[in-house]
């Protein structure tokens, strides 16, 4: 009986997660970047890479920063 309850609870949880992904959004998106609003903040990323790899990562984030207006700081 206990195993049955666990299985039913797990199934209910999975169904809830799947259904939450199907919720409709009222916002219409054309997919173009010109419709997005610019951010006004910054994000700090903490990681373990350094030197040339960290520099390459920072450079690869520049298009995101330009499009979003969000400053990304990698430490």
PDB file of N, H, CA, C and O in Angstrom:
ATOM      1  N   UNK A   1       0.822  -1.195   0.000  1.00  0.00           N
ATOM      2  CA  UNK A   1       0.000   0.000   0.000  1.00  0.00           C
ATOM      3  C   UNK A   1       0.868   1.263   0.000  1.00  0.00           C
ATOM      4  O   UNK A   1       0.561   2.238  -0.685  1.00  0.00           O
ATOM      5  N   UNK A   2       1.958   1.230   0.778  1.00  0.00           N
ATOM      6  H   UNK A   2       2.208   0.437   1.334  1.00  0.00           H
ATOM      7  CA  UNK A   2       2.829   2.400   0.850  1.00  0.00           C
ATOM      8  C   UNK A   2       3.485   2.661  -0.502  1.00  0.00           C
ATOM      9  O   UNK A   2       3.618   3.810  -0.924  1.00  0.00           O
ATOM     10  N   UNK A   3       3.887   1.609  -1.165  1.00  0.00           N
ATOM     11  H   UNK A   3       3.779   0.675  -0.823  1.00  0.00           H
ATOM     12  CA  UNK A   3       4.518   1.743  -2.476  1.00  0.00           C
ATOM     13  C   UNK A   3       3.539   2.343  -3.486  1.00  0.00           C
ATOM     14  O   UNK A   3       3.927   3.144  -4.336  1.00  0.00           O
ATOM     15  N   UNK A   4       2.290   1.954  -3.386  1.00  0.00           N
ATOM     16  H   UNK A   4       1.975   1.303  -2.695  1.00  0.00           H
ATOM     17  CA  UNK A   4       1.250   2.487  -4.268  1.00  0.00           C
ATOM     18  C   UNK A   4       1.096   3.997  -4.061  1.00  0.00           C
ATOM     19  O   UNK A   4       0.958   4.741  -5.031  1.00  0.00           O
ATOM     20  N   UNK A   5       1.117   4.448  -2.823  1.00  0.00           N
ATOM     21  H   UNK A   5       1.230   3.843  -2.034  1.00  0.00           H
ATOM     22  CA  UNK A   5       0.993   5.885  -2.525  1.00  0.00           C
ATOM     23  C   UNK A   5       2.180   6.662  -3.094  1.00  0.00           C
ATOM     24  O   UNK A   5       2.018   7.754  -3.637  1.00  0.00           O
ATOM     25  N   UNK A   6       3.362   6.088  -2.961  1.00  0.00           N
ATOM     26  H   UNK A   6       3.494   5.201  -2.520  1.00  0.00           H
ATOM     27  CA  UNK A   6       4.558   6.751  -3.485  1.00  0.00           C
ATOM     28  C   UNK A   6       4.468   6.874  -5.003  1.00  0.00           C
ATOM     29  O   UNK A   6       4.786   7.923  -5.564  1.00  0.00           O
ATOM     30  N   UNK A   7       4.038   5.814  -5.661  1.00  0.00           N
ATOM     31  H   UNK A   7       3.780   4.962  -5.206  1.00  0.00           H
ATOM     32  CA  UNK A   7       3.917   5.838  -7.117  1.00  0.00           C
ATOM     33  C   UNK A   7       2.870   6.852  -7.566  1.00  0.00           C
ATOM     34  O   UNK A   7       3.091   7.584  -8.531  1.00  0.00           O
ATOM     35  N   UNK A   8       1.743   6.901  -6.882  1.00  0.00           N
ATOM     36  H   UNK A   8       1.563   6.307  -6.098  1.00  0.00           H
ATOM     37  CA  UNK A   8       0.689   7.855  -7.233  1.00  0.00           C
ATOM     38  C   UNK A   8       1.180   9.284  -7.015  1.00  0.00           C
ATOM     39  O   UNK A   8       0.916  10.161  -7.838  1.00  0.00           O
ATOM     40  N   UNK A   9       1.889   9.523  -5.919  1.00  0.00           N
ATOM     41  H   UNK A   9       2.103   8.811  -5.251  1.00  0.00           H
ATOM     42  CA  UNK A   9       2.428  10.860  -5.644  1.00  0.00           C
ATOM     43  C   UNK A   9       3.453  11.264  -6.696  1.00  0.00           C
ATOM     44  O   UNK A   9       3.453  12.403  -7.163  1.00  0.00           O
ATOM     45  N   UNK A  10       4.321  10.337  -7.066  1.00  0.00           N
ATOM     46  H   UNK A  10       4.321   9.411  -6.686  1.00  0.00           H
ATOM     47  CA  UNK A  10       5.328  10.621  -8.085  1.00  0.00           C
ATOM     48  C   UNK A  10       4.669  10.921  -9.430  1.00  0.00           C
ATOM     49  O   UNK A  10       5.078  11.849 -10.128  1.00  0.00           O
ATOM     50  N   UNK A  11       3.668  10.152  -9.791  1.00  0.00           N
ATOM     51  H   UNK A  11       3.336   9.398  -9.224  1.00  0.00           H
ATOM     52  CA  UNK A  11       2.947  10.372 -11.040  1.00  0.00           C
ATOM     53  C   UNK A  11       2.250  11.726 -11.033  1.00  0.00           C
ATOM     54  O   UNK A  11       2.256  12.433 -12.041  1.00  0.00           O
ATOM     55  N   UNK A  12       1.655  12.088  -9.911  1.00  0.00           N
ATOM     56  H   UNK A  12       1.650  11.514  -9.092  1.00  0.00           H
ATOM     57  CA  UNK A  12       0.999  13.393  -9.799  1.00  0.00           C
ATOM     58  C   UNK A  12       2.015  14.522  -9.946  1.00  0.00           C
ATOM     59  O   UNK A  12       1.727  15.535 -10.583  1.00  0.00           O
ATOM     60  N   UNK A  13       3.192  14.356  -9.367  1.00  0.00           N
ATOM     61  H   UNK A  13       3.426  13.533  -8.850  1.00  0.00           H
ATOM     62  CA  UNK A  13       4.239  15.368  -9.495  1.00  0.00           C
ATOM     63  C   UNK A  13       4.713  15.532 -10.921  1.00  0.00           C
ATOM     64  O   UNK A  13       4.897  16.653 -11.394  1.00  0.00           O
ATOM     65  N   UNK A  14       4.912  14.427 -11.606  1.00  0.00           N
ATOM     66  H   UNK A  14       4.762  13.516 -11.222  1.00  0.00           H
ATOM     67  CA  UNK A  14       5.340  14.476 -13.003  1.00  0.00           C
ATOM     68  C   UNK A  14       4.272  15.145 -13.864  1.00  0.00           C
ATOM     69  O   UNK A  14       4.590  15.966 -14.724  1.00  0.00           O
ATOM     70  N   UNK A  15       3.019  14.799 -13.637  1.00  0.00           N
ATOM     71  H   UNK A  15       2.761  14.132 -12.938  1.00  0.00           H
ATOM     72  CA  UNK A  15       1.928  15.423 -14.393  1.00  0.00           C
ATOM     73  C   UNK A  15       1.871  16.923 -14.141  1.00  0.00           C
ATOM     74  O   UNK A  15       1.658  17.702 -15.071  1.00  0.00           O
ATOM     75  N   UNK A  16       2.059  17.333 -12.894  1.00  0.00           N
ATOM     76  H   UNK A  16       2.232  16.700 -12.138  1.00  0.00           H
ATOM     77  CA  UNK A  16       2.044  18.762 -12.566  1.00  0.00           C
ATOM     78  C   UNK A  16       3.168  19.493 -13.293  1.00  0.00           C
ATOM     79  O   UNK A  16       2.957  20.591 -13.808  1.00  0.00           O
ATOM     80  N   UNK A  17       4.352  18.901 -13.341  1.00  0.00           N
ATOM     81  H   UNK A  17       4.523  18.009 -12.922  1.00  0.00           H
ATOM     82  CA  UNK A  17       5.470  19.527 -14.047  1.00  0.00           C
ATOM     83  C   UNK A  17       5.205  19.627 -15.547  1.00  0.00           C
ATOM     84  O   UNK A  17       5.495  20.651 -16.165  1.00  0.00           O
ATOM     85  N   UNK A  18       4.660  18.574 -16.122  1.00  0.00           N
ATOM     86  H   UNK A  18       4.424  17.742 -15.620  1.00  0.00           H
ATOM     87  CA  UNK A  18       4.367  18.592 -17.549  1.00  0.00           C
ATOM     88  C   UNK A  18       3.301  19.621 -17.886  1.00  0.00           C
ATOM     89  O   UNK A  18       3.420  20.333 -18.884  1.00  0.00           O
ATOM     90  N   UNK A  19       2.271  19.706 -17.073  1.00  0.00           N
ATOM     91  H   UNK A  19       2.175  19.128 -16.263  1.00  0.00           H
ATOM     92  CA  UNK A  19       1.202  20.661 -17.333  1.00  0.00           C
ATOM     93  C   UNK A  19       1.660  22.098 -17.136  1.00  0.00           C
ATOM     94  O   UNK A  19       1.180  22.996 -17.827  1.00  0.00           O
ATOM     95  N   UNK A  20       2.572  22.330 -16.213  1.00  0.00           N
ATOM     96  H   UNK A  20       2.962  21.600 -15.651  1.00  0.00           H
ATOM     97  CA  UNK A  20       3.050  23.697 -15.995  1.00  0.00           C
ATOM     98  C   UNK A  20       3.809  24.211 -17.213  1.00  0.00           C
ATOM     99  O   UNK A  20       3.851  25.419 -17.445  1.00  0.00           O
ATOM    100  N   UNK A  21       4.396  23.337 -17.978  1.00  0.00           N
ATOM    101  H   UNK A  21       4.362  22.355 -17.790  1.00  0.00           H
ATOM    102  CA  UNK A  21       5.082  23.740 -19.198  1.00  0.00           C
ATOM    103  C   UNK A  21       4.131  24.064 -20.333  1.00  0.00           C
ATOM    104  O   UNK A  21       4.537  24.660 -21.331  1.00  0.00           O
ATOM    105  N   UNK A  22       2.876  23.681 -20.194  1.00  0.00           N
ATOM    106  H   UNK A  22       2.546  23.197 -19.383  1.00  0.00           H
ATOM    107  CA  UNK A  22       1.884  23.911 -21.241  1.00  0.00           C
ATOM    108  C   UNK A  22       1.041  25.156 -21.008  1.00  0.00           C
ATOM    109  O   UNK A  22       0.128  25.434 -21.785  1.00  0.00           O
ATOM    110  N   UNK A  23       1.329  25.906 -19.960  1.00  0.00           N
ATOM    111  H   UNK A  23       2.071  25.681 -19.329  1.00  0.00           H
ATOM    112  CA  UNK A  23       0.541  27.093 -19.672  1.00  0.00           C
ATOM    113  C   UNK A  23       0.704  28.113 -20.788  1.00  0.00           C
ATOM    114  O   UNK A  23       1.804  28.319 -21.300  1.00  0.00           O
ATOM    115  N   UNK A  24      -0.390  28.743 -21.157  1.00  0.00           N
ATOM    116  H   UNK A  24      -1.284  28.576 -20.741  1.00  0.00           H
ATOM    117  CA  UNK A  24      -0.366  29.726 -22.237  1.00  0.00           C
ATOM    118  C   UNK A  24       0.132  31.069 -21.731  1.00  0.00           C
ATOM    119  O   UNK A  24      -0.071  31.431 -20.572  1.00  0.00           O
ATOM    120  N   UNK A  25       0.774  31.785 -22.607  1.00  0.00           N
ATOM    121  H   UNK A  25       0.938  31.491 -23.549  1.00  0.00           H
ATOM    122  CA  UNK A  25       1.252  33.126 -22.296  1.00  0.00           C
ATOM    123  C   UNK A  25       0.453  34.126 -23.116  1.00  0.00           C
ATOM    124  O   UNK A  25       0.180  33.891 -24.293  1.00  0.00           O
ATOM    125  N   UNK A  26       0.076  35.240 -22.499  1.00  0.00           N
ATOM    126  H   UNK A  26       0.298  35.431 -21.543  1.00  0.00           H
ATOM    127  CA  UNK A  26      -0.666  36.275 -23.207  1.00  0.00           C
ATOM    128  C   UNK A  26       0.240  37.131 -24.082  1.00  0.00           C
ATOM    129  O   UNK A  26      -0.236  37.833 -24.974  1.00  0.00           O
ATOM    130  N   UNK A  27       1.540  37.073 -23.832  1.00  0.00           N
ATOM    131  H   UNK A  27       1.928  36.502 -23.108  1.00  0.00           H
ATOM    132  CA  UNK A  27       2.476  37.885 -24.594  1.00  0.00           C
ATOM    133  C   UNK A  27       2.695  37.281 -25.971  1.00  0.00           C
ATOM    134  O   UNK A  27       2.852  36.068 -26.118  1.00  0.00           O
ATOM    135  N   UNK A  28       2.704  38.141 -26.970  1.00  0.00           N
ATOM    136  H   UNK A  28       2.578  39.125 -26.851  1.00  0.00           H
ATOM    137  CA  UNK A  28       2.992  37.707 -28.335  1.00  0.00           C
ATOM    138  C   UNK A  28       4.448  38.024 -28.634  1.00  0.00           C
ATOM    139  O   UNK A  28       4.926  39.116 -28.329  1.00  0.00           O
ATOM    140  N   UNK A  29       5.138  37.090 -29.218  1.00  0.00           N
ATOM    141  H   UNK A  29       4.750  36.202 -29.466  1.00  0.00           H
ATOM    142  CA  UNK A  29       6.546  37.293 -29.537  1.00  0.00           C
ATOM    143  C   UNK A  29       6.763  37.075 -31.022  1.00  0.00           C
ATOM    144  O   UNK A  29       6.373  36.044 -31.571  1.00  0.00           O
ATOM    145  N   UNK A  30       7.381  38.038 -31.662  1.00  0.00           N
ATOM    146  H   UNK A  30       7.698  38.875 -31.217  1.00  0.00           H
ATOM    147  CA  UNK A  30       7.672  37.900 -33.083  1.00  0.00           C
ATOM    148  C   UNK A  30       9.020  37.248 -33.315  1.00  0.00           C
ATOM    149  O   UNK A  30       9.345  36.847 -34.433  1.00  0.00           O
ATOM    150  N   UNK A  31       9.808  37.143 -32.244  1.00  0.00           N
ATOM    151  H   UNK A  31       9.544  37.469 -31.336  1.00  0.00           H
ATOM    152  CA  UNK A  31      11.105  36.521 -32.368  1.00  0.00           C
ATOM    153  C   UNK A  31      12.216  37.468 -32.751  1.00  0.00           C
ATOM    154  O   UNK A  31      13.380  37.069 -32.796  1.00  0.00           O
ATOM    155  N   UNK A  32      11.881  38.718 -33.030  1.00  0.00           N
ATOM    156  H   UNK A  32      10.935  39.041 -32.994  1.00  0.00           H
ATOM    157  CA  UNK A  32      12.953  39.649 -33.386  1.00  0.00           C
ATOM    158  C   UNK A  32      13.494  40.319 -32.142  1.00  0.00           C
ATOM    159  O   UNK A  32      12.757  40.570 -31.188  1.00  0.00           O
ATOM    160  N   UNK A  33      14.780  40.605 -32.156  1.00  0.00           N
ATOM    161  H   UNK A  33      15.378  40.401 -32.931  1.00  0.00           H
ATOM    162  CA  UNK A  33      15.418  41.189 -30.984  1.00  0.00           C
ATOM    163  C   UNK A  33      15.076  42.660 -30.818  1.00  0.00           C
ATOM    164  O   UNK A  33      15.334  43.226 -29.755  1.00  0.00           O
ATOM    165  N   UNK A  34      14.506  43.296 -31.828  1.00  0.00           N
ATOM    166  H   UNK A  34      14.297  42.837 -32.691  1.00  0.00           H
ATOM    167  CA  UNK A  34      14.181  44.715 -31.721  1.00  0.00           C
ATOM    168  C   UNK A  34      12.983  44.957 -30.817  1.00  0.00           C
ATOM    169  O   UNK A  34      12.763  46.087 -30.380  1.00  0.00           O
ATOM    170  N   UNK A  35      12.204  43.921 -30.526  1.00  0.00           N
ATOM    171  H   UNK A  35      12.382  43.003 -30.880  1.00  0.00           H
ATOM    172  CA  UNK A  35      11.035  44.067 -29.669  1.00  0.00           C
ATOM    173  C   UNK A  35      11.358  43.928 -28.191  1.00  0.00           C
ATOM    174  O   UNK A  35      10.487  44.158 -27.352  1.00  0.00           O
ATOM    175  N   UNK A  36      12.573  43.563 -27.854  1.00  0.00           N
ATOM    176  H   UNK A  36      13.281  43.376 -28.536  1.00  0.00           H
ATOM    177  CA  UNK A  36      12.907  43.329 -26.455  1.00  0.00           C
ATOM    178  C   UNK A  36      13.269  44.619 -25.755  1.00  0.00           C
ATOM    179  O   UNK A  36      13.752  45.571 -26.369  1.00  0.00           O
ATOM    180  N   UNK A  37      13.026  44.632 -24.453  1.00  0.00           N
ATOM    181  H   UNK A  37      12.634  43.859 -23.953  1.00  0.00           H
ATOM    182  CA  UNK A  37      13.381  45.787 -23.637  1.00  0.00           C
ATOM    183  C   UNK A  37      14.802  45.601 -23.128  1.00  0.00           C
ATOM    184  O   UNK A  37      15.219  44.488 -22.807  1.00  0.00           O
ATOM    185  N   UNK A  38      15.525  46.683 -23.060  1.00  0.00           N
ATOM    186  H   UNK A  38      15.186  47.587 -23.321  1.00  0.00           H
ATOM    187  CA  UNK A  38      16.894  46.644 -22.561  1.00  0.00           C
ATOM    188  C   UNK A  38      16.889  46.489 -21.050  1.00  0.00           C
ATOM    189  O   UNK A  38      16.054  47.072 -20.358  1.00  0.00           O
ATOM    190  N   UNK A  39      17.823  45.705 -20.547  1.00  0.00           N
ATOM    191  H   UNK A  39      18.501  45.231 -21.109  1.00  0.00           H
ATOM    192  CA  UNK A  39      17.984  45.550 -19.109  1.00  0.00           C
ATOM    193  C   UNK A  39      18.779  46.713 -18.549  1.00  0.00           C
ATOM    194  O   UNK A  39      19.437  47.444 -19.289  1.00  0.00           O
ATOM    195  N   UNK A  40      18.715  46.877 -17.250  1.00  0.00           N
ATOM    196  H   UNK A  40      18.181  46.284 -16.649  1.00  0.00           H
ATOM    197  CA  UNK A  40      19.450  47.979 -16.643  1.00  0.00           C
ATOM    198  C   UNK A  40      20.307  47.507 -15.480  1.00  0.00           C
ATOM    199  O   UNK A  40      20.690  48.300 -14.620  1.00  0.00           O
ATOM    200  N   UNK A  41      20.603  46.236 -15.456  1.00  0.00           N
ATOM    201  H   UNK A  41      20.292  45.591 -16.155  1.00  0.00           H
ATOM    202  CA  UNK A  41      21.359  45.706 -14.335  1.00  0.00           C
ATOM    203  C   UNK A  41      22.604  44.984 -14.773  1.00  0.00           C
ATOM    204  O   UNK A  41      23.117  45.172 -15.876  1.00  0.00           O
ATOM    205  N   UNK A  42      23.069  44.159 -13.876  1.00  0.00           N
ATOM    206  H   UNK A  42      22.652  44.006 -12.979  1.00  0.00           H
ATOM    207  CA  UNK A  42      24.250  43.366 -14.171  1.00  0.00           C
ATOM    208  C   UNK A  42      24.091  41.985 -13.560  1.00  0.00           C
ATOM    209  O   UNK A  42      23.303  41.777 -12.637  1.00  0.00           O
ATOM    210  N   UNK A  43      24.855  41.050 -14.095  1.00  0.00           N
ATOM    211  H   UNK A  43      25.496  41.219 -14.844  1.00  0.00           H
ATOM    212  CA  UNK A  43      24.856  39.671 -13.626  1.00  0.00           C
ATOM    213  C   UNK A  43      26.298  39.301 -13.343  1.00  0.00           C
ATOM    214  O   UNK A  43      27.190  39.620 -14.129  1.00  0.00           O
ATOM    215  N   UNK A  44      26.532  38.629 -12.227  1.00  0.00           N
ATOM    216  H   UNK A  44      25.808  38.369 -11.588  1.00  0.00           H
ATOM    217  CA  UNK A  44      27.879  38.169 -11.917  1.00  0.00           C
ATOM    218  C   UNK A  44      27.920  36.655 -12.023  1.00  0.00           C
ATOM    219  O   UNK A  44      27.157  35.955 -11.357  1.00  0.00           O
ATOM    220  N   UNK A  45      28.816  36.154 -12.867  1.00  0.00           N
ATOM    221  H   UNK A  45      29.436  36.722 -13.408  1.00  0.00           H
ATOM    222  CA  UNK A  45      29.014  34.714 -13.032  1.00  0.00           C
ATOM    223  C   UNK A  45      30.278  34.319 -12.292  1.00  0.00           C
ATOM    224  O   UNK A  45      31.310  34.979 -12.416  1.00  0.00           O
ATOM    225  N   UNK A  46      30.199  33.257 -11.534  1.00  0.00           N
ATOM    226  H   UNK A  46      29.361  32.721 -11.434  1.00  0.00           H
ATOM    227  CA  UNK A  46      31.362  32.751 -10.817  1.00  0.00           C
ATOM    228  C   UNK A  46      31.725  31.403 -11.424  1.00  0.00           C
ATOM    229  O   UNK A  46      30.866  30.532 -11.558  1.00  0.00           O
ATOM    230  N   UNK A  47      32.980  31.226 -11.790  1.00  0.00           N
ATOM    231  H   UNK A  47      33.678  31.933 -11.681  1.00  0.00           H
ATOM    232  CA  UNK A  47      33.382  29.985 -12.423  1.00  0.00           C
ATOM    233  C   UNK A  47      34.823  29.631 -12.134  1.00  0.00           C
ATOM    234  O   UNK A  47      35.537  30.358 -11.444  1.00  0.00           O
ATOM    235  N   UNK A  48      35.232  28.503 -12.676  1.00  0.00           N
ATOM    236  H   UNK A  48      34.651  27.912 -13.237  1.00  0.00           H
ATOM    237  CA  UNK A  48      36.566  27.977 -12.398  1.00  0.00           C
ATOM    238  C   UNK A  48      37.528  28.120 -13.567  1.00  0.00           C
ATOM    239  O   UNK A  48      38.680  27.702 -13.457  1.00  0.00           O
ATOM    240  N   UNK A  49      37.095  28.696 -14.679  1.00  0.00           N
ATOM    241  H   UNK A  49      36.159  29.035 -14.768  1.00  0.00           H
ATOM    242  CA  UNK A  49      38.016  28.838 -15.804  1.00  0.00           C
ATOM    243  C   UNK A  49      38.786  30.148 -15.678  1.00  0.00           C
ATOM    244  O   UNK A  49      38.309  31.103 -15.066  1.00  0.00           O
ATOM    245  N   UNK A  50      39.968  30.183 -16.255  1.00  0.00           N
ATOM    246  H   UNK A  50      40.356  29.406 -16.752  1.00  0.00           H
ATOM    247  CA  UNK A  50      40.795  31.387 -16.141  1.00  0.00           C
ATOM    248  C   UNK A  50      41.589  31.599 -17.422  1.00  0.00           C
ATOM    249  O   UNK A  50      41.518  30.807 -18.362  1.00  0.00           O
ATOM    250  N   UNK A  51      42.328  32.663 -17.429  1.00  0.00           N
ATOM    251  H   UNK A  51      42.386  33.306 -16.666  1.00  0.00           H
ATOM    252  CA  UNK A  51      43.235  33.017 -18.516  1.00  0.00           C
ATOM    253  C   UNK A  51      42.513  33.116 -19.858  1.00  0.00           C
ATOM    254  O   UNK A  51      41.506  33.815 -19.970  1.00  0.00           O
ATOM    255  N   UNK A  52      43.019  32.427 -20.869  1.00  0.00           N
ATOM    256  H   UNK A  52      43.838  31.859 -20.778  1.00  0.00           H
ATOM    257  CA  UNK A  52      42.487  32.549 -22.228  1.00  0.00           C
ATOM    258  C   UNK A  52      41.043  32.072 -22.324  1.00  0.00           C
ATOM    259  O   UNK A  52      40.246  32.652 -23.062  1.00  0.00           O
ATOM    260  N   UNK A  53      40.701  31.023 -21.587  1.00  0.00           N
ATOM    261  H   UNK A  53      41.348  30.551 -20.988  1.00  0.00           H
ATOM    262  CA  UNK A  53      39.330  30.519 -21.628  1.00  0.00           C
ATOM    263  C   UNK A  53      38.355  31.541 -21.052  1.00  0.00           C
ATOM    264  O   UNK A  53      37.275  31.751 -21.605  1.00  0.00           O
ATOM    265  N   UNK A  54      38.729  32.171 -19.951  1.00  0.00           N
ATOM    266  H   UNK A  54      39.606  32.000 -19.502  1.00  0.00           H
ATOM    267  CA  UNK A  54      37.872  33.189 -19.341  1.00  0.00           C
ATOM    268  C   UNK A  54      37.729  34.391 -20.270  1.00  0.00           C
ATOM    269  O   UNK A  54      36.652  34.977 -20.375  1.00  0.00           O
ATOM    270  N   UNK A  55      38.806  34.750 -20.933  1.00  0.00           N
ATOM    271  H   UNK A  55      39.681  34.274 -20.847  1.00  0.00           H
ATOM    272  CA  UNK A  55      38.763  35.866 -21.880  1.00  0.00           C
ATOM    273  C   UNK A  55      37.847  35.535 -23.057  1.00  0.00           C
ATOM    274  O   UNK A  55      37.084  36.387 -23.512  1.00  0.00           O
ATOM    275  N   UNK A  56      37.921  34.296 -23.548  1.00  0.00           N
ATOM    276  H   UNK A  56      38.541  33.603 -23.178  1.00  0.00           H
ATOM    277  CA  UNK A  56      37.059  33.867 -24.651  1.00  0.00           C
ATOM    278  C   UNK A  56      35.594  33.863 -24.224  1.00  0.00           C
ATOM    279  O   UNK A  56      34.716  34.250 -24.996  1.00  0.00           O
ATOM    280  N   UNK A  57      35.333  33.427 -22.997  1.00  0.00           N
ATOM    281  H   UNK A  57      36.046  33.113 -22.370  1.00  0.00           H
ATOM    282  CA  UNK A  57      33.962  33.433 -22.493  1.00  0.00           C
ATOM    283  C   UNK A  57      33.434  34.857 -22.412  1.00  0.00           C
ATOM    284  O   UNK A  57      32.316  35.136 -22.845  1.00  0.00           O
ATOM    285  N   UNK A  58      34.230  35.745 -21.862  1.00  0.00           N
ATOM    286  H   UNK A  58      35.139  35.518 -21.511  1.00  0.00           H
ATOM    287  CA  UNK A  58      33.827  37.144 -21.744  1.00  0.00           C
ATOM    288  C   UNK A  58      33.543  37.745 -23.116  1.00  0.00           C
ATOM    289  O   UNK A  58      32.570  38.479 -23.289  1.00  0.00           O
ATOM    290  N   UNK A  59      34.385  37.436 -24.080  1.00  0.00           N
ATOM    291  H   UNK A  59      35.175  36.840 -23.939  1.00  0.00           H
ATOM    292  CA  UNK A  59      34.187  37.944 -25.441  1.00  0.00           C
ATOM    293  C   UNK A  59      32.917  37.361 -26.064  1.00  0.00           C
ATOM    294  O   UNK A  59      32.214  38.058 -26.795  1.00  0.00           O
ATOM    295  N   UNK A  60      32.620  36.099 -25.783  1.00  0.00           N
ATOM    296  H   UNK A  60      33.192  35.533 -25.188  1.00  0.00           H
ATOM    297  CA  UNK A  60      31.424  35.477 -26.355  1.00  0.00           C
ATOM    298  C   UNK A  60      30.141  36.043 -25.752  1.00  0.00           C
ATOM    299  O   UNK A  60      29.070  35.915 -26.344  1.00  0.00           O
ATOM    300  N   UNK A  61      30.242  36.662 -24.589  1.00  0.00           N
ATOM    301  H   UNK A  61      31.112  36.767 -24.108  1.00  0.00           H
ATOM    302  CA  UNK A  61      29.065  37.250 -23.946  1.00  0.00           C
ATOM    303  C   UNK A  61      28.768  38.667 -24.432  1.00  0.00           C
ATOM    304  O   UNK A  61      27.701  39.206 -24.138  1.00  0.00           O
ATOM    305  N   UNK A  62      29.691  39.276 -25.169  1.00  0.00           N
ATOM    306  H   UNK A  62      30.558  38.838 -25.408  1.00  0.00           H
ATOM    307  CA  UNK A  62      29.502  40.648 -25.632  1.00  0.00           C
ATOM    308  C   UNK A  62      28.239  40.848 -26.468  1.00  0.00           C
ATOM    309  O   UNK A  62      27.544  41.841 -26.253  1.00  0.00           O
ATOM    310  N   UNK A  63      27.899  39.951 -27.419  1.00  0.00           N
ATOM    311  H   UNK A  63      28.464  39.145 -27.593  1.00  0.00           H
ATOM    312  CA  UNK A  63      26.650  40.146 -28.167  1.00  0.00           C
ATOM    313  C   UNK A  63      25.417  40.138 -27.249  1.00  0.00           C
ATOM    314  O   UNK A  63      24.479  40.908 -27.457  1.00  0.00           O
ATOM    315  N   UNK A  64      25.427  39.273 -26.244  1.00  0.00           N
ATOM    316  H   UNK A  64      26.189  38.648 -26.075  1.00  0.00           H
ATOM    317  CA  UNK A  64      24.325  39.250 -25.280  1.00  0.00           C
ATOM    318  C   UNK A  64      24.234  40.575 -24.543  1.00  0.00           C
ATOM    319  O   UNK A  64      23.146  41.128 -24.381  1.00  0.00           O
ATOM    320  N   UNK A  65      25.376  41.086 -24.097  1.00  0.00           N
ATOM    321  H   UNK A  65      26.260  40.637 -24.228  1.00  0.00           H
ATOM    322  CA  UNK A  65      25.394  42.357 -23.369  1.00  0.00           C
ATOM    323  C   UNK A  65      24.890  43.496 -24.254  1.00  0.00           C
ATOM    324  O   UNK A  65      24.143  44.358 -23.792  1.00  0.00           O
ATOM    325  N   UNK A  66      25.297  43.501 -25.522  1.00  0.00           N
ATOM    326  H   UNK A  66      25.904  42.801 -25.897  1.00  0.00           H
ATOM    327  CA  UNK A  66      24.860  44.546 -26.450  1.00  0.00           C
ATOM    328  C   UNK A  66      23.356  44.480 -26.701  1.00  0.00           C
ATOM    329  O   UNK A  66      22.687  45.513 -26.726  1.00  0.00           O
ATOM    330  N   UNK A  67      22.824  43.283 -26.885  1.00  0.00           N
ATOM    331  H   UNK A  67      23.367  42.444 -26.865  1.00  0.00           H
ATOM    332  CA  UNK A  67      21.400  43.113 -27.170  1.00  0.00           C
ATOM    333  C   UNK A  67      20.521  43.367 -25.956  1.00  0.00           C
ATOM    334  O   UNK A  67      19.453  43.969 -26.074  1.00  0.00           O
ATOM    335  N   UNK A  68      20.963  42.912 -24.793  1.00  0.00           N
ATOM    336  H   UNK A  68      21.830  42.423 -24.697  1.00  0.00           H
ATOM    337  CA  UNK A  68      20.108  42.968 -23.605  1.00  0.00           C
ATOM    338  C   UNK A  68      20.322  44.208 -22.754  1.00  0.00           C
ATOM    339  O   UNK A  68      19.428  44.606 -22.007  1.00  0.00           O
ATOM    340  N   UNK A  69      21.491  44.822 -22.855  1.00  0.00           N
ATOM    341  H   UNK A  69      22.217  44.498 -23.461  1.00  0.00           H
ATOM    342  CA  UNK A  69      21.796  45.952 -21.990  1.00  0.00           C
ATOM    343  C   UNK A  69      22.211  45.528 -20.594  1.00  0.00           C
ATOM    344  O   UNK A  69      22.331  46.364 -19.698  1.00  0.00           O
ATOM    345  N   UNK A  70      22.430  44.243 -20.403  1.00  0.00           N
ATOM    346  H   UNK A  70      22.333  43.564 -21.130  1.00  0.00           H
ATOM    347  CA  UNK A  70      22.824  43.696 -19.105  1.00  0.00           C
ATOM    348  C   UNK A  70      24.328  43.467 -19.116  1.00  0.00           C
ATOM    349  O   UNK A  70      24.863  42.848 -20.036  1.00  0.00           O
ATOM    350  N   UNK A  71      25.002  43.965 -18.097  1.00  0.00           N
ATOM    351  H   UNK A  71      24.568  44.467 -17.350  1.00  0.00           H
ATOM    352  CA  UNK A  71      26.449  43.813 -17.977  1.00  0.00           C
ATOM    353  C   UNK A  71      26.759  42.489 -17.276  1.00  0.00           C
ATOM    354  O   UNK A  71      26.298  42.260 -16.157  1.00  0.00           O
ATOM    355  N   UNK A  72      27.533  41.621 -17.919  1.00  0.00           N
ATOM    356  H   UNK A  72      27.908  41.806 -18.827  1.00  0.00           H
ATOM    357  CA  UNK A  72      27.897  40.328 -17.343  1.00  0.00           C
ATOM    358  C   UNK A  72      29.331  40.404 -16.849  1.00  0.00           C
ATOM    359  O   UNK A  72      30.244  40.726 -17.610  1.00  0.00           O
ATOM    360  N   UNK A  73      29.524  40.105 -15.565  1.00  0.00           N
ATOM    361  H   UNK A  73      28.783  39.844 -14.947  1.00  0.00           H
ATOM    362  CA  UNK A  73      30.859  40.110 -14.964  1.00  0.00           C
ATOM    363  C   UNK A  73      31.223  38.679 -14.600  1.00  0.00           C
ATOM    364  O   UNK A  73      30.517  38.037 -13.823  1.00  0.00           O
ATOM    365  N   UNK A  74      32.314  38.179 -15.151  1.00  0.00           N
ATOM    366  H   UNK A  74      32.888  38.700 -15.782  1.00  0.00           H
ATOM    367  CA  UNK A  74      32.779  36.823 -14.846  1.00  0.00           C
ATOM    368  C   UNK A  74      33.932  36.901 -13.856  1.00  0.00           C
ATOM    369  O   UNK A  74      34.920  37.594 -14.096  1.00  0.00           O
ATOM    370  N   UNK A  75      33.799  36.184 -12.739  1.00  0.00           N
ATOM    371  H   UNK A  75      32.996  35.621 -12.545  1.00  0.00           H
ATOM    372  CA  UNK A  75      34.870  36.152 -11.737  1.00  0.00           C
ATOM    373  C   UNK A  75      35.251  34.729 -11.437  1.00  0.00           C
ATOM    374  O   UNK A  75      36.137  34.486 -10.617  1.00  0.00           O
TER     375      UNK A  75
END
